[in-house]
Amino acid sequence: MDKKLRYTTLKGLIGKCKQFSYSNYLSGRMLHINKGWVRFSVAPEVRQQIEDLFKSVVGDIDLNINSNYGLFERLIITKRLTGQYIAGQEYSSELRYLKQLIKRG
């Protein structure tokens, strides 16, 4: 994992990623479909698109936090370029808890 891959489009990033989660966004690492775990960076406009998609699920809150939780793996951007939360047990309570974690940062 030496070289950092740079993406200038959201479609390019998501197309090369097995699954893009909020955890990936925070860490700057993703599981590339061909190269395994890689570091990545994105153009500012792509960063804004990513944040907008995550906010479409969790609401308009500050996404720039320093903590990372396992639950963040379930907040994803799909191959259709939509934000989605994948619930484990109960969607409503998990989503509420996720929002609290992000707000706490």
N, C-alpha and C positions, 0 to 999 in steps of 0.2 A: 504494500500500500504506500507507494512512494509519491506518485504523481497525482496532483489534484485535477480532476476533470472539470471543465467549465462549460456550463450550459447557457445558451442565449434564448432558448424557448422552453416553455413549460412542457410542451408536447415531447420535445427531445429528451428532457430529463425523465419524465414519467415513462416514456417508451423504453428507456434503458435500465429501469429499476424494477426489481421483482415486485416490491410494494413500497410506496413512499408514505412514511408516517410522520407524525409530528415529532417523534423521537429522532428520526433521520434529519429533519429540518434543524432541530436544536444542536445535534452533534456534528453536522456537516459530513456525515458518512452515510452511505447507502449500499445495499446489496445489488451490484450491477449484474445484469443478466448473463454476461460473458466473463467478467473480470473478477467476480467475487466482491469482497468489501473494498470500497474505494472512497477516497475523500472527494468532495465536490464543492463547487461554488457556482453561483448563478448571477446573472445580470440583475441590476436593481429592479427592472420592470418585472422580471420573473419572480423575484422575491416578493414583490407586491401582489402578484397573482396568487402565489402560494398562501400568503397571509390572508388574502380575501377568501380563498376557498376554505381554509380552516375556520375563519370567522363566520362563514356561512353555516357552520355546524354549531359552534360554541357561542356565537354572538359577538358583538363588537367589544372585545376586551383586549388588553395589551398582551401580545404573544411573545414579547421579548423577555423571557425569563431565564434564570440560570439553573433551575432545578430540572431534573428529568425523572419521570416515574414510568413504571411498566405500562400503566394505563395509556400513556402517550403513543404506544405502538398501535393502539386501536383507532386512533384518529388518523385517517388516511386521505390521500387523494387518489381516486380511482383512475383506471386507464381511460375512462370517458371524461376525465378532467373535472370531476365533481368532488366536493368534500363529503366525507361519510364517517360515521362512527360505527364501529363493529362492536355491538354489545355482547357481553359474556352471559350475564344472568338477567338483569333487568335494565332495559334501555334508559328509562327516565331517571332512576336514581344514580346510575353510573354516569350519565351525562351531567347531572347536577354536580356530582363529586369531581368530575373532570374539570368543570368550569371553576370550582372552588380551588383546585390545585393550581390552575393556570393563573387565577387572580392572586393567589398567595405568592407565587413565583419565588 
